[in-house]
Amino acid sequence: YIKNYAQYCWAQGTIESRSKAIKIIKDFLAMRTKVTTEEFLDLLGILMTYSAILLIGEREDIKERLRYKEIDLKEYESIYRNQKERFSEAFRFPGQKLYTSIREYDILAAEPYVRHSALEGLSHFVEICIRHQKLKLAKEVCNYVLDNLPQNFKKPFIFKLSKIDALENPNRIIDPYKKTETAFGKLLKEKLLATKNR
């Protein structure tokens, strides 16, 4: 019931209804109601996804509002500080809890909908890590997925690793017409080939 009600609120699409969806799941998990591991992973993954989408959307919104002079720098900095604290909260819970729980549980043995929610949440956790300047942890999460899960789960995490690589090497000039293999590309190719040969 909790999951369906939260999804109903989220589907309404307003910031208020989406915030309500997040609150519903947070409040339910805070009550420490007895749920199975799979139910917990499912709710945690949904909570991470919803929290990240809302936070990142709000961050992009204030950047745009500043760019178009709808808010001044002082107001931007005040909103930014509040958002930064919320990013920290999402990083700690549900983010780190989700990552720890997935590592402790055989996610491949989970029901497909649970696996989907958990891995979707994990992908959003990586995005929160990136925006929270926790690139080492973001790479660790991506590498965990690349090392431990089948090929069909890897694409979002490969994309995230590429994004992290671009952030860490902003001065690298990429010539789309010149085919070169970077150290990152070589490592990625080795990991992909290793998992295909399993």
ChimeraX attribute file (.defattr): number of C-alpha atoms within 10 A of each C-alpha:
attribute: neighborCount
match mode: 1-to-1
recipient: residues
	/A:1	6
	/A:2	12
	/A:3	17
	/A:4	10
	/A:5	14
	/A:6	23
	/A:7	19
	/A:8	14
	/A:9	20
	/A:10	19
	/A:11	12
	/A:12	12
	/A:13	11
	/A:14	11
	/A:15	14
	/A:16	11
	/A:17	17
	/A:18	22
	/A:19	17
	/A:20	16
	/A:21	26
	/A:22	21
	/A:23	15
	/A:24	19
	/A:25	19
	/A:26	16
	/A:27	10
	/A:28	13
	/A:29	16
	/A:30	9
	/A:31	8
	/A:32	8
	/A:33	9
	/A:34	9
	/A:35	10
	/A:36	9
	/A:37	14
	/A:38	18
	/A:39	15
	/A:40	18
	/A:41	26
	/A:42	24
	/A:43	25
	/A:44	27
	/A:45	30
	/A:46	28
	/A:47	29
	/A:48	29
	/A:49	23
	/A:50	20
	/A:51	28
	/A:52	24
	/A:53	16
	/A:54	15
	/A:55	17
	/A:56	16
	/A:57	12
	/A:58	16
	/A:59	17
	/A:60	10
	/A:61	12
	/A:62	18
	/A:63	14
	/A:64	13
	/A:65	14
	/A:66	14
	/A:67	12
	/A:68	10
	/A:69	10
	/A:70	12
	/A:71	14
	/A:72	12
	/A:73	12
	/A:74	9
	/A:75	12
	/A:76	15
	/A:77	12
	/A:78	11
	/A:79	14
	/A:80	16
	/A:81	11
	/A:82	10
	/A:83	16
	/A:84	16
	/A:85	12
	/A:86	15
	/A:87	22
	/A:88	15
	/A:89	13
	/A:90	21
	/A:91	24
	/A:92	13
	/A:93	16
	/A:94	22
	/A:95	29
	/A:96	17
	/A:97	17
	/A:98	26
	/A:99	21
	/A:100	10
	/A:101	17
	/A:102	19
	/A:103	14
	/A:104	9
	/A:105	13
	/A:106	10
	/A:107	20
	/A:108	13
	/A:109	10
	/A:110	17
	/A:111	12
	/A:112	11
	/A:113	11
	/A:114	23
	/A:115	21
	/A:116	17
	/A:117	20
	/A:118	29
	/A:119	26
	/A:120	18
	/A:121	28
	/A:122	28
	/A:123	24
	/A:124	25
	/A:125	29
	/A:126	27
	/A:127	22
	/A:128	25
	/A:129	23
	/A:130	19
	/A:131	16
	/A:132	15
	/A:133	11
	/A:134	14
	/A:135	20
	/A:136	11
	/A:137	15
	/A:138	25
	/A:139	21
	/A:140	13
	/A:141	21
	/A:142	20
	/A:143	18
	/A:144	14
	/A:145	22
	/A:146	21
	/A:147	15
	/A:148	14
	/A:149	14
	/A:150	14
	/A:151	14
	/A:152	7
	/A:153	16
	/A:154	19
	/A:155	12
	/A:156	16
	/A:157	23
	/A:158	18
	/A:159	12
	/A:160	20
	/A:161	22
	/A:162	16
	/A:163	14
	/A:164	19
	/A:165	16
	/A:166	12
	/A:167	13
	/A:168	11
	/A:169	10
	/A:170	9
	/A:171	8
	/A:172	10
	/A:173	7
	/A:174	9
	/A:175	8
	/A:176	7
	/A:177	6
	/A:178	7
	/A:179	8
	/A:180	11
	/A:181	10
	/A:182	9
	/A:183	9
	/A:184	12
	/A:185	13
	/A:186	12
	/A:187	12
	/A:188	17
	/A:189	12
	/A:190	12
	/A:191	14
	/A:192	17
	/A:193	12
	/A:194	12
	/A:195	14
	/A:196	10
	/A:197	6
	/A:198	6
